[in-house]
Amino acid sequence: MVATIVVKSFSGGEGRMKIRELLERDPFREIEGVIKITDHDPNKVWREMDEYVPTEKVKSALRDILEILLETRSNTTERVCVWVSGFFGSGKSHFLKVLGYLLEDRELRDEDGRSHSSQEFLCRKFGLDNYLPILQREFKTKVLFINLLDCDPNIPELSTISRLILRSLMETQGLSTTFWVAEWEKELRHLGKRSEFQDWVKQRFNRSWEDERKLNAEIVLKQALPALLPERYRSEEEAERAIQESKQRYSLVEPSRALNELVEFAKQLDENNGRVIVLLDEVGLYIGDSVSRLTDLNSVAEQVVQSGKGKILLIASAQEAIRELVPRLTKDTQILNWLQDRFRTRVHLEPTEVQQVVAERLLRKTPDGSREVKRLLEQRSGAIRSALTIDRWQDFDFIAHYPCPPYAVRLIQDIMGSFHTSVEDARRLSGAARSVLQLVHSILRGEGGITCGAEQQIGWLVPFDLFFDSLRGTLSAIRSDQIRAFDEIERLGEIDGLPVVRVGKALFLLQQIGNRYPCAVENLASALVDNTDLDIYALRDKVRKALQKLQETGWVSEEEGKYRLLTPAQHMLEQEVNQNYPTIAELKQAVVDLMREVLRDFRYEHGETRRPLSVAMTVDDTGIREGEGLKVAFYTPFADASDDFVLEQSIANDKSLFWKASGESELEQALKRAVAVKKTLEQWRTRTLSEEQRSYREQLEREDNQLWNVRLPQLIKNAFMRGKLFISGQEVQPTGHGIEAVLREQLRAIAQQVYTEFIDKRPSRDEECASILAWQPGSGLPSIYSDLQLITPSQQIMRDNQHLSIVRAEIQRRQKLGLDCSGRALVEHFEKPPYGWDPRLVRLFVATLMKAGLVAVRYQNRIITDPNDPQARTVFSQAREFQRATFEILPEVDWRKASELCSEIFAVQGGDTFERVALILQEQARRWSQSANQLATRCRDNNLPTQLEQVCRQVAEQLNAITQIDEPNARLRRFLEIADELKRNFPTIRKLEQFDFDGYRMLRSFVQSARGWDESLEGESAERLKRLSEGINAADILDRWQSLQNEFAALQGRYNSDYAQRHREFQKALAKAIEELRKHPAFECEPEQAENLLQPLKRLQCDGEGIPSEPDFACQNCRRPFSQMSVETVKAKYWEIAKQLDNLLPKPEELPTVEPLHIEQTVKSDDEIEAIASEVRRYFVKAGTPIKVRIKAEPTT
């Protein structure tokens, strides 16, 4: 049923009201959609000022800026820079222009030609009347309107903001915008020659100076300066030199120069009240990607703050806020901090303000119009709310924005903002862009041949494809190829009356904001709603079909129900994808690969221990996983296998699981697409692609990833869950929480039939496998050993345990047949049916056999039979080392031979039974290992040759290892292995038990004390001492001990005699030296200090007899070794002290007269020579100057 709304038209007749009749303002009037702050056309400016819609936020911002202007009166404010930001179309330029006309009083002319003061008009409009008197009386302002997008940033002479500001200032003053020319103009004005100069130019060139300076300024000035200022420039050559100097001087414009010019101009307006406001529109786009321009802006702002003296305001606009603009260009946070500190006042215009402006300026309804729209909404509420679902909205939104959908203005603004993907795009759009206001206006007026919205009857809605048509010219500036492609899409015709191209247009717009509003069928249908009477469900079906048509022709791609319109370049690539759709053989191989990936991580874990068991798998009779024991055969919808065929297979293989999937058309289509995409991506791997094509390749890579990793796995799993299971001729319906859960449930019953010898126990840690090796009866073991019944109640290994017997028999079999007996081979054997044992179990059983003395380990070229061997623990506690080791069954032990050796080595009765021999061996090993350890310590403590300590340690370790072996069989086997070595070393142990360690220490002390004495020995005595010194360190000292004692006895008497003689001579020399030193003159002048200097000699004196005694073989009184009693030592001390005594003698102030020293003496000993030298020395000290010495010596007759 179609509802018709009948209203009374404004003309009084019956009929449906038109849109234009709802609106308060004429929709066909002229509106400036894009505001340029440099355009001062009176008609445009009046409309811009009159129709400006100030939101509360805008009014607040204007008040803030006026307050800043007022603060400049005190010249103390630093708030002189303002940053205005907002998205594309948010009204930044309009705001800036209105602000300029508010700050500088300019003439406005309304449509009737009446004149208005801009300050008075705007203050009244914005409710700022209280500021008007202050603006008019207390300030003389000039606003510089600078649109940075009117300037080419690639022209060097216009590349800095400083130059652009100065250029605008020159232009405002009527000066040339070429800076060096402007300087000459100012100079002529300063000299009072400006008018005369202009007349001279007019007369000479028949043109005004303003025209001539554009191209011929240099020629004109070169001729004019000598004519007008001859006292300064006597010739054209001098004028030309001055001109060239000015060109060079004024070529560079620093921010400081621009600010000085601005301040000077403000003073010209009024010394105190003059103000210059610089408006910079689109600063962000002008800066672009240039860090240097950002730095230039910062420098200009710095000068305004520091040098502007409150006379300059800088107001800049950009799409980005400062905190967004700076990080995009540089990581230098200092620049961000500086700019934020200088632009302390920041105004941000929100998108919601644009909605309000559009609603107020274009779509504001008359009271009757509002009632009609409200009545429409009430009558068609259900249909309207079902149709307009892209975003949430309220009734007042619908009424305010009708005939646009209630969210359309906001979405279109976001869409238009998304086209500014780069600075270059934004610059290209700046000349062609239409604001949202202008866009809606053009739809109402039907510009460019599109549907005229104002002439449509109530109930009509603006569809998104109409926004596209209105935007077409703008979009051509940056998406020209894409826009031209719609001509080709248009040739696809209609789907049930819906032009396919309409869907494409709506999709193009909506996908620009697809991250927030998914391009799904529902949203696309909602975007195409053009009437409140429309059946939304029928429209969705049409949109779905149109999208399928676009996909088939390669214009649209789909991913998880979200669609995307492709560019022409992407369309070309998508056609290649369509050409790569797979053959039947490729499709069958693809589903096998898919299943291999789906089941890659599947594991079947059996029993309470969750023991992983291998599962062999085939897909459509192609193997995807190898294994022994459990088998599963999958049949996909692409297999040529009927239910009867699969049933027969399950009967023939009653211990295998067969699973047939149901047919799925969606799976087939998705798999074909996935194979085609993958093949195409492979072809493009080495192809050179454009940037856009590379982007689409990345999109296809994401689609490829999503298909293979998400969608296809889910589809194939669904197909099997809707399929059938066949087990031993029985058909079963799959039930459970997924394919893996069903597999585990079915395999559990099959595993119980296949693994009949399965042990549902396992060691919890690797270390538990080796715990048995160091076990002692009575000590603890992990519970796994008792669970497996490996230990008897009497704490013995149960040799006939079923599991041990199985493992031992397998090792014997392999050993007998020459098969691999490695740990790897054993693990692999017992993993197979009928066992399925955990590898740790195998290690534990083999370790137990080794502890029982039944198995040996071959590891790293060693045969290990001792369970306490460190490498044995390594083998059984580490899975990798167990696999590398090999194992062999040990022969029975010869206990009788062990008994004989026990008697021979330990000198005890060996025993007459197996058990008795093992017990005696354990007792003797315990006793002698302790003794050997003690002897080793005594050897080390007494400094016996290290070979003896090593022998003791070795015997102790060997015997201690035997004591640690609890298994009698293993104990005797270990004893037999080391028996020969024990036989060699044990005599040493017995000799050391009888050894005289005290006597040995005395001999070592004697040899040490004899140092120095040995130098005086000759002949037999010297030989004896040599033999004694070498013998106490010899490895065979135990055999030489008696002869060494004899040598010592022969040497001791001689040593005692020589020591006593040496002692006497040493004491005599000390006494004589002390006596001689006391004759020194120092004892007369400094007796106390001189006596102290004798202490080193006095401490060496001893009043003992000098008879040496043990244990250090030295005098009992002074304990001084033989080597330290040297007469030479006394002499050295003597001369050292003599020098010190000389230093005690006083130094004479004047050199005394010293008589020559004459010494004539018959010398009979060395001591007399020393006395003469001492006398000469004292003479030298007394003389205080160099002395001449003459020595003459001759033998006496």
PyMOL commands that set and color helices and strands:
alter all, ss='L'
color gray80, all
select helices_A, chain A and resi 19-22+42-50+56-74+92-103+118-126+129-138+148-150+156-158+161-172+179-190+194-205+209-228+236-249+255-269+283-287+291-307+322-329+333-342+351-361+367-379+381-387+395-401+408-418+423-432+436-445+447-449+453-455+464-476+480-490+500-513+521-527+536-552+568-579+584-598+643-652+665-683+691-721+739-754+766-769+771-774+783-787+802-817+823-831+839-851+870-877+879-884+895-906+914-941+946-963+968-993+997-1009+1013-1016+1019-1031+1037-1077+1082-1085+1087-1093+1095-1098+1122-1124+1127-1144+1166-1183
alter helices_A, ss='H'
color red, helices_A
select strands_A, chain A and resi 7-8+14-15+81-86+107-109+115-117+140-147+274-281+312-318+345-349+494-495+498-499+556-559+562-565+604-606+611-613+615-619+622-625+630-635+656-660+724-727+730-732+855-859+862-864+886-889+1108-1109+1114-1115
alter strands_A, ss='S'
color yellow, strands_A
deselect
rebuild
show_as cartoon
